[in-house]
């Protein structure tokens, strides 16, 4: 059971670190990728 929780924590840490690093990687590139563009505008709505 401990091994399962360890795996869950490791996966959550990897996903969390990716979400923290992704905006930095995007700002370092000359053009935004479609993935980050889609994520960034997904909750924009039609105001």
VENMO-V427300 format. One record per residue. N is the residue number from 1. RES is the residue in one small letter. OMEGA is omega as a letter, one per 30 degrees, with the letter a starting at -180 (* if undefined). D_LAST is the distance of its C-alpha to the last C-alpha in whole Angstrom. Layout:
BEGIN
N_RES_OMEGA_D_LAST / N_RES_OMEGA_D_LAST
END
This chain:
BEGIN
1_x_l_48 / 2_x_l_47 / 3_x_l_47 / 4_x_a_44 / 5_x_l_42 / 6_x_l_43 / 7_x_l_41 / 8_x_l_38 / 9_x_l_38 / 10_x_l_39 / 11_x_l_36 / 12_x_l_33 / 13_x_l_35 / 14_x_l_34 / 15_x_l_31 / 16_x_a_30 / 17_x_l_31 / 18_x_a_30 / 19_x_l_26 / 20_x_a_27 / 21_x_a_29 / 22_x_l_26 / 23_x_l_24 / 24_x_l_27 / 25_x_a_29 / 26_x_a_25 / 27_x_l_26 / 28_x_a_29 / 29_x_a_29 / 30_x_l_28 / 31_x_a_26 / 32_x_l_23 / 33_x_a_24 / 34_x_a_22 / 35_x_a_22 / 36_x_l_21 / 37_x_a_18 / 38_x_l_17 / 39_x_a_18 / 40_x_a_15 / 41_x_a_12 / 42_x_a_13 / 43_x_a_11 / 44_x_a_8 / 45_x_a_6 / 46_x_a_4 / 47_x_*_0
END
